Amino acid sequence: MDLLFQFLSNTGYYLADYRNVIMIAVGSLFLYLGSAKSYEPLLLIPIGFGILVGNVPFFKGFGLGIYESNSVLHYLYFGVVTGLYPSIVFLGLGAMTDFSSLMARPVLMLLGAAAQMGIFFTLLGALGLGFLPKEAGSIAIIGGADGPTSIFLTAKLAPHLIGPIAIAAYSYMALIPVIQPPIMRLLTNRKERLIRMPELREVSKKERIIFPAVGVLLCCFLAPASIPLLGTFFFGNFLKECGVTERLAQTARTAIIDTATIFLGLTVGASTQGDVFLTGKSVGIFFLGAVAFSIATASGVIFAKIMNLFLKEKINPLLGAAGVSAVPGSAREVHLVGQAEDPENYLLMHAMACNSSGVIGSAICAGILWSFLVGL
Amino acid sequence: MYGLQAIAAYNGWAMALAGALIVFSGLVILSFVISQLHKILNIFEKKHVGVGQEPEMSDVEPPEDKPWISLPKQFPTDIKEVARLYKPLVEEIGETFYLSQLYEMSKKNNFPHPHITLTAFRESNILISDGDGVFSWNLPTENDDNENVEG
């Protein structure tokens, strides 16, 4: 009888508290949004399932939980806390990204820079709300709308916040169709949304090969702390463009990025154990994350309007919203909002140019914040 | 510590301003360099032409670069109608071809939005991949259509 009672007292049913139940509900919501609504399924499904796994109550000391040093989940989590998975994800992203549209219209890169203003406004907001500088930097990077970058910087500056920051970053990326269009419509008038972008010039093979080499040197010389992200990103792109390593590029953009995404999502989800995750700080992070993402979107749109004051050939200001680095979600949203006004207006390729510069911009920001805050 | 006092104490204003300036200047420099890249490449390519040699490319556009297809003023929206306009291009290239060949020809002939159109052709299975980057055309001919109607 004692044995049975001891067994029962070690089951999840006995050990569960309300925080586990709340997190399991959140995980189930992620699974529902990912599978039924197709909102970023490649991210939300691993994270959602990870939340379920991480919130099964267990008897501490058995080496089961992600925060217990000898558990399997802990070993898998190693890739998150060291910044390994984000770096690998960037390799795959580089091997997927086509920079032709950006090279054809380099001025659009400024919109990618403008959208990073959300990061620095949020840094101020987080400091003002009482977060410590390293925590504030980690929260601010959510404004870059780049999950791997957010996880990478948080792992370096405030590892105890990886769970809430990653969940906030990926949640807002999944909610792009909800968050961005109202801001775009609010800040633009119909005439601006109707602006058509000219056909892009053709970019030569040589230009596409040289770009990743030039890009890595210019960006990493400026912000060396972004080497782990931009180094692999541009390397992946070079594999894609050089024309003689197609097999490697193919592996990077399929098997390698998929493997990293699976383990990244699962372990980030599992790191949201109710007792660790459900704190006042997490609520603050979610609030600031939404602010960061909204300011980033607005900054891009407003900057495009400012550029139009000086440019002869006007830019559709909707493109500014694609300056956040949520690839390709925000570019798709810009295209759809443009087409809602004029079905024959094709903004997708231009929006992808802003999107890819947003990836570069947010990785530079991560490097800058890391350099600024590492010593504090 | 909260509010403006916390921002000032942790050097927040300076970090935000310096960070914004650095990322802006970085991307401005990168955009300037890539905007000049094709010009620099052109200079190098011109230098490759030996002294005393005639340049390979004349300044005058070769006749085959001129558009030879007249497009309707109102470009159709139906994908099959668009495909019929592309048909002469495909016949010119041959049975199998690279997408880049079709893209270049459509640009030379001033087809609107060739990139998006080719993507739509692929999604509608009008362009079929034969592997190794080679594609073939799969639009039923008018005769086939008639046979289908009659059959």
HADDOCK unambig.tbl for C-alpha pairs under 7 A between the chains (distance, minus, plus):
assign (segid A and resid 103 and name CA) (segid B and resid 34 and name CA) 6.13 0.50 0.50
assign (segid A and resid 103 and name CA) (segid B and resid 35 and name CA) 6.86 0.50 0.50
assign (segid A and resid 106 and name CA) (segid B and resid 31 and name CA) 4.93 0.50 0.50
assign (segid A and resid 106 and name CA) (segid B and resid 34 and name CA) 6.65 0.50 0.50
assign (segid A and resid 106 and name CA) (segid B and resid 35 and name CA) 5.80 0.50 0.50
assign (segid A and resid 107 and name CA) (segid B and resid 31 and name CA) 6.39 0.50 0.50
assign (segid A and resid 109 and name CA) (segid B and resid 27 and name CA) 6.56 0.50 0.50
assign (segid A and resid 109 and name CA) (segid B and resid 31 and name CA) 6.21 0.50 0.50
assign (segid A and resid 110 and name CA) (segid B and resid 27 and name CA) 6.65 0.50 0.50
assign (segid A and resid 110 and name CA) (segid B and resid 28 and name CA) 6.55 0.50 0.50
assign (segid A and resid 113 and name CA) (segid B and resid 23 and name CA) 6.48 0.50 0.50
assign (segid A and resid 113 and name CA) (segid B and resid 24 and name CA) 5.45 0.50 0.50
assign (segid A and resid 113 and name CA) (segid B and resid 27 and name CA) 6.44 0.50 0.50
assign (segid A and resid 117 and name CA) (segid B and resid 20 and name CA) 6.55 0.50 0.50
assign (segid A and resid 120 and name CA) (segid B and resid 16 and name CA) 4.96 0.50 0.50
assign (segid A and resid 120 and name CA) (segid B and resid 20 and name CA) 6.82 0.50 0.50
assign (segid A and resid 124 and name CA) (segid B and resid 7 and name CA) 6.25 0.50 0.50
assign (segid A and resid 124 and name CA) (segid B and resid 12 and name CA) 6.01 0.50 0.50
assign (segid A and resid 127 and name CA) (segid B and resid 6 and name CA) 6.05 0.50 0.50
assign (segid A and resid 127 and name CA) (segid B and resid 7 and name CA) 5.46 0.50 0.50
assign (segid A and resid 128 and name CA) (segid B and resid 2 and name CA) 5.00 0.50 0.50
assign (segid A and resid 128 and name CA) (segid B and resid 3 and name CA) 3.89 0.50 0.50
assign (segid A and resid 128 and name CA) (segid B and resid 4 and name CA) 5.97 0.50 0.50
assign (segid A and resid 128 and name CA) (segid B and resid 6 and name CA) 5.67 0.50 0.50
assign (segid A and resid 128 and name CA) (segid B and resid 7 and name CA) 5.69 0.50 0.50
assign (segid A and resid 129 and name CA) (segid B and resid 2 and name CA) 5.54 0.50 0.50
assign (segid A and resid 129 and name CA) (segid B and resid 3 and name CA) 6.19 0.50 0.50
assign (segid A and resid 130 and name CA) (segid B and resid 1 and name CA) 5.82 0.50 0.50
assign (segid A and resid 130 and name CA) (segid B and resid 2 and name CA) 4.80 0.50 0.50
assign (segid A and resid 130 and name CA) (segid B and resid 6 and name CA) 6.95 0.50 0.50
assign (segid A and resid 133 and name CA) (segid B and resid 10 and name CA) 6.73 0.50 0.50
assign (segid A and resid 207 and name CA) (segid B and resid 37 and name CA) 6.66 0.50 0.50
assign (segid A and resid 207 and name CA) (segid B and resid 38 and name CA) 6.50 0.50 0.50
assign (segid A and resid 215 and name CA) (segid B and resid 30 and name CA) 6.81 0.50 0.50
assign (segid A and resid 218 and name CA) (segid B and resid 30 and name CA) 6.78 0.50 0.50
assign (segid A and resid 219 and name CA) (segid B and resid 26 and name CA) 6.44 0.50 0.50
assign (segid A and resid 222 and name CA) (segid B and resid 26 and name CA) 6.82 0.50 0.50
assign (segid A and resid 361 and name CA) (segid B and resid 23 and name CA) 6.49 0.50 0.50
assign (segid A and resid 364 and name CA) (segid B and resid 23 and name CA) 6.41 0.50 0.50
assign (segid A and resid 365 and name CA) (segid B and resid 23 and name CA) 6.39 0.50 0.50
assign (segid A and resid 368 and name CA) (segid B and resid 19 and name CA) 6.35 0.50 0.50
